[in-house]
Amino acid sequence: MSSTLTIGLNGTTDLPPGKIAAIVTSLEMVAAPPVRPDPPGVEGFSLERIGAPEVQRYLAMYRRLGERWMWFSRLVKPVGEVEAILGDANVETFVVRHEGADVGLLELDFRVAGEGELAFFGLDEAVLGKGAGRWLMNRALAMAWAKPIARFWVHTCTLDHQGAPEFYQRSGFRVFKRGVEIDDDPRLAGKMRRDCVPHHPIVE
């Protein structure tokens, strides 16, 4: 998101109609955390690496997972830009597979030298509660720290799942920054369904 408003240190700042805002929490780790065991019953999950040729598959999974939580950064980009990201050798993107279906997404971004970003991490509601979150995080951490990095980081926001910050902290991340992000509401531009993310209503 990007902001064109001046945010005061205290008090409330009104947004113009058509804008959305979120409080963003950034977390990081500067060394690999202790390895946590996989939960029982996750043997049926696997990761499949995808790239630029699978851009439509990627976008379908991104939309399916993210329309609950206002994921839109990839949806507002031209498809060619998304293809370029998926095709970048320093970006590793995977779909999570379970029982023959795509059920999740993992994207690791190593484009900044010496660090990695957990860019996208999501699972379909159908597999939540099966240990898939811990299973996927274990793989994300192993792949990230197999690289020559000194820092691995992630950000989440108040539009995301309310349990995300606690989950990331349990995984070894620590909070280092908080900010406010403002952008145009993608639902008004037709990039997302108007009825999605009902916990953040449209203001026209």
N, C-alpha and C positions, 0 to 999 in steps of 0.2 A: 504494500500500500504506500501511498505518498500523501503528504499533507501540504495544504496551502493555507492553513490556519495557524495563528499564534496561540499556543496553549499556555495558559497561566499556570503558575505553580500551585495555586489553591483555587477552590471554587469550581463552578461548572462553566464549560464553554459550549455554547449552542452551535449545532451544526446546521448548515444550509440543507434544505430538502434535497433528497437524492444522494446524500452521503451516508456512509457507514463508518463506525469507529470501533476500535477494539484496544484493550490493554494487552500488550505483548510482553511475555516473560521469556527471557533468553537464558539458557542453561548450558553449562559446559563441563567437560572433564579434561584433565591435563595428563592423565595416565590411565592405562587400562584398569578397570575395576576388577575385583575378584570374580572369577567365573562362577556363575550360578547354574545349578543343574536345570535341565529342561523339566517341565512338569510332566507327569504321567499322561499318556494318551495322545501325544502329539506326533506319533510316528507317521501318520498319514499326511502331514504337511510337507511341502517342498517348495523350493524357489526355482523360478525359471528366468534367466537373464533375457531381457528384451532390449531392442535398439530402435533406430529410426524407422526401419521397415514396419514395425508394429505400432506406429504412432496412433492409429485409430483404436487399437486394442488398449493402449495405454490411456488414451483420453476417455474411453468408455469406463475403465476401471476408476480413473481419477474422479470422474463425475459421479459414479455410483457411490464411491466412498465419501466424497467430499461435499456433496450437496446437503448433507446433514449439518455441516460445520462451516459453510461458506468458504470452501476451498475454491478459489477462482483464478489464481495467478496464471495457471496454464490455460484456462478456458478463454481468457481475454487476449492471449498471444496469437499471432498468425500461426497456422499449423507448421509452416516452414521453420519458425523459430523453435517450436517444440521439437521438431525433428532434429534440428541442430543440437539441442541439448541432449536428446537421447543418443545421438551419434557421437557425442564428445567422448574421447577416450578417458577423460577424467571424471565422467559421471557414470555410475553403475546403477542400473534400474532393473528391478525384479518384480514379477508378479508372484504372489503366493498362490500355490495350487493346493486344492483339497478335494478329494473325491471327484477328480476330473474337471473341476471348475476353477476359474479365477476368483479368489476370495480376498485378496489383499494386494498391497503395493508397498514397495520399499525402494527409496531412492537415496543414494549416497553421493555426495558432491565433493570432489577433491580438486576443484578448479583453483582454489587458493593454495599456494604452496605451503606445506607444513601443517595443514589442518584439513579436517573433514567436517562436512555438515550432514546431519540427518535431515535431509530436505523434505522427504515425505515418508510417512509411516502410518499405515492405516489397514484396518481389517473390516470385512463385512460383518454386519450384525449377526449373521447366521452362525459364525464361528466364535463369537465372543463367549467367554466363559469356558472355553475348552483348553485353555492354556496357550493359545496361539500367540497372544501378545508377548508373553515371556519368551516363548520359542523364537519369535521373530526378532525381538530385541537381542537375544543371545547371539543370533547370527549377524545382526547389524554391528554389534560391538566387536565380534571376532573379525569381521571383514575390515572394519575401520582401523582397528589397531594392528592389523597385519600390514598396513601401509606405513610409510615413514612420516608419521604425523606427530605433532606435539600437543594437539588440541582437537577434540571432537565436540561439536556443539549442536544445539537444536533450539528452535523457538516454538512457542505455542501461544495461544491467545484466548481471550474470554469468549470467542465464538466457537472454540474447539471443545472437545469433550472435557467436562469439568474435572475428570480424574487424571487428565494428561500430566499436569505438573507433578503430582504426587508419584505417578508411575515413573516419570523420568528421574525423579530424585531417588526413588528406590533402586533404579538401575545404575546409579552412580553419578548422575549429573548434579551440579550445584547451580543455583540461581546466581547470575552475575549482573543482570541488567533488566530494567523494566521500562517500557515506553508506551506511547500511544500512536496508533496507526489510523490514518483516515484515507478513505478512497471513495470513488463513485460506486454506488450500489450496482453490482453486475446484473441483478434481476431486472432493473429498469432498462438496461441495454440489451435484454434478451439473451444474455450469456448463461443465465440460470433460470430455472422455473420460478415464477413469481410466488408460488406457494411453498417454496423450500425455506429452510431456516426460520420457522415461525417464531422462534424465541428472539429473533431480531427483526421486528416488523419493518416493512417498507414505510418510509416517510417521503411522500411525493411533494 
